[in-house]
Amino acid sequence: MPELPEVETTKTSLVPLINQKVMYVQVRESRLRWPIPEDIQQLQGQKLIGLTRRSKYILAEFERHTMLWHLGMSGSFRICDESDEMRKHDHLIIQFEDMQLRYHDPRRFGCIIWLNEQSQSKLIDTLGPEPLSDEFNAEYLFEKLKNKNVGTKVAIMDNHIVVGVGNIYATESLFNLGIHPAQPASSLSKLQVQNLVIEIKRILKQAIDLGGSTLRDYSNAMGENGYFQQTLLAYGRAGEMCINCETTLENLKLGQRASVFCPQCQPLKRIKDTPKKIRGKSK
């Protein structure tokens, strides 16, 4: 699933569409996670005037309406020419003045819906702070985690606590700090939480700078792949050697997600300990 860096990179790659007028809209398959609105033709004649991101949602602001776009498990946008060959899973086509936008989604778990009072309250209003914002800081996170007895990885992937820290970036952050993914969140010391906030921000910024992670078929709207996956130290490496101690990396399931860790560098602790020196940072 595209995570925050991939969604941010996608949003940025859509910027050339801003101030372009919609000439027509074609729905080839409306059955996504929620059906594409039957009245989406209202976009015709409107200019796209702004693009923002909230969590893993792209908010596309047109002159009279705002749409909420989510990539789901396998969704992607592509800017192309009208004459380019159509692909099997191109479900939505929005023709702008100078270019065409296509939404491609083989598994159809994404969504293209209006941002209205119902979707705002259901999908946006309950979200935690953005991880790269000042609101996400050590004091805030410590208060949120001090009574959480779930694994630390599960806690930091909870969108009600902080948005957008997906499996890849949670796994890498915890590995670099020597924190076991199943360590109870409430057992973290204030210093560990402070370092965790710093590391999450660092990892996400680095991933955005590298265009996100292309593990399967992710690319931005210009067809460009991300390169963060080339820096991965733990995620997807179960059964391989730890770069720090050469212990075999192991995998466990937490919250239905694979969680790769080093049993030597990330021992499971039940008490508040002083964190180890950050390891495995990219230079």
N, C-alpha and C positions, 0 to 999 in steps of 0.2 A: 504494500500500500504506500503511495506517495505520502511522505511525512512533511513537516513544516518547511524544511529547506527546499524540497521539491515543489511545494505549492508556492512558496515565495519566488522561486526561480521562474515558475510558470507564469505567475502574475507579472513579473518584470518583462518576460518575453512577449506579453500581450500589449505592452504599452504602445506599439505602433498603431494600434487600432483606435486609440483615443482621438476624439474629434472627427472620427469617420462616421458617416451616416449609414444606417442599415438600409440596404436596397430591397432585400427579401429574406425570408426565413423558410427553410425546408426541414421538416421533421421526417426522417426516414424510419425511425423506431422510437416510439414514445415511452416504452416500458423500461424505465430505469428503476432505481431504488424507489422513487416516487415518480409517477407519470409526468412527462414534460407537459406543462400547462397547455390546454387546448387553445387558449387565447394568446399564445406566444407571438402570434402574428402582429400583436400590438407594437412590437419593437420596430416594425417597418416604418421608416421615415425618421426615427429617432437617432440622435448622435450618442455615441458612447462618450461620456464626459469624465469618468473616473474609475479607477480600479484600486481596491484595497483588499487586505487579507485579514481575516479574523480566525485564529486557530488554523484549521485546514480548509477553511472556506474562502473562496474568492468572491468578493462582492463587486458586481459590475453595475455601475451607476449610469443609467441612460437618462435622457432629458426628462422623462416623465415616470419612469419605473426603475427599480433596482432589482437585479437578479442575484440569486445565491447559487454559486456553482461549486460542486464538490466532486473530486476525482474518484472517490470510492477506492476500490481495490486495484483497478487496472485502467482507469480513465486517463485521457490526455487530450489536450487541445493542440491543434496544428493550424498555423497560418499558411495558406497556400494560394495558388492561382485557381481560378474557376475551371480551367482546362485540365488540372491535375487529375490523375486517375483516382476514382473513388475506391476506398477500401471497404471490405465486408462489414466492419463494425463501426463505420462512420454513421452515427445516429442523428446528428444535428448539424445543419449547415446554416451559417449566418453570413450572407453576402454583404460585405461593406463596399464602399465606393471603389477602393483600390485593391482590396484583397479579400480573401474568403477565410472564415474561421470554421473549422470542423471539430466536432467533439467525437472522439473515438473511445469505445469502451467495450471490450470483448465480454467482460463478466457482468456488465450493466448494474454495478453497485453504486455508481455515481449518481448525482442528481443535478438537475437544471430546473430551478423553481423560482417563483417570485419571492423577494424579501418583503414580507408583509407583517402585520401584527402577530399572526399566528406563528409563522416560521421564526420571527425574531424572538418571541418568548420561548418557543420550544427548543431552538437550536443555538441561539446566541446568548441570551440573557443569563443562562446558568453557567457559562464558561468562566474559568479562572483567568488570571492575568496572563498576558503574553510573556514568554520566558526572556525575551530580550528587552523588556521594559523595566523601568526603575521600580515599578510596583512589585516585581518579582525579585525579592532580596532575601538575605539570610534571616532577618527578623520575621518576615512574613512566613517563610517556609518552615522555620522552626516551630512557630505557633500552630501551623497546619499539621505538622507531623508529630508533635509531642504526644498526642493521644491515639496515633495510628499504629496498630499492631500488625498491620499487613506488611509484606515485604517492601523494602525501600523502592525496588523497581516498579512494583505495582502502584505505589503511592505517587511517584513522580510521573507515571503515565496516566494518572487520573486527571481528566480535563477539567474537573471541578477544582483541582488544586493548582494546576498550571497547564496551559494548553500546549499541544504541539510537540511534547517530548516523546516521540515514538520509540519503537522497539530498538531500532538501530542506534539512536543517539543516547538512549538510556543505558543500553548495554555498554557502549564505549565510555560514557562518563563514569559509570561505576567501576569498570575495569581500571581506568586510569587513576582512580582514587583508592583502589584496593578495598572496595566495599562489596560484600557479597550481596547479590540481588535479592536474596531472601532475608537479609538482616532486617529485623523489625524496624520500621521507620521511627518508632518512638524511642529506640535505643541510640539514635545518632546524637552525638554531642553537638554543641553549638558550633564548634570549630569544623566538625565534619559537614554540617549543614552549610556553613559559609563556603567551604571548599566545593561543595556539591553545586551550589548556585553559580559559582565562578566557572566551574568546569562545564556545566550545561550551556552556559552562555558562550563559552569558548568553542565548544564542539559545534554548536548550531551556527555560529558565525563562520567558522571554517568551512562547514558544509555548504553554506550559502555561497561563499566565495568560490567554491569549487563546482558550483552548479548542481548541488545535490548528489544523490546516489543513484546510479543506474545499475540495478541488480538484475532486472529482467528486460522490460521494454520501455522503461521510463525515458522520455526526452521532453524538452521544453517545447514551446509552440513553434520554435524555429527549427525543430528537429535535432537539436544539439543534446548530447548526453552529458550527464554529470560525472565527476571524477572523484568524489569523496570516497567511494568504495575502495579506491586504491590505497587509502590510508587506514582501513579498518584493522584493528588489532585484536578484536574478540568476536564481534558479530559475524556469524556464518563460518566460524573457524573451529567448531567443536571437533575434537579428535586430533587437532593439530597442536604443535608445541607452543607454549606461552613464550612470547618474545623476551620476557624478563628472566624466567627461571627454568624454561624448557620442560615444565610440567605439562602433561596433556590437558588441554582445555576440555571442560565438561559442559554438559547441557542439562538443564532442568526446565520444567514447565511451570510458569507462574502466570496466573491470570490468563490461561490458555495460550500464552506466547512463549516461544523458545527463549531461554535465557542462558547464554554462554558465559562461562566464568572460569577463572583459574582457582582451583582448590587451595593452591599454595599461596598465591598473592592476595586472594580474596577469601580468607577464612570466615566462616559464619560465626558471628559474635552475638552474644545476648546482653552484653553490658556496654555502657558508654565508655569507649576507649578513645585515646588520642589517635587521630588518623595518621596513617603512614604518609610518607612523602609521595606526592603525585608522581605516578610512573607512566611510562608509555606515551608521553606527549610527542606529537610530531614536531620536528625541528625545522 
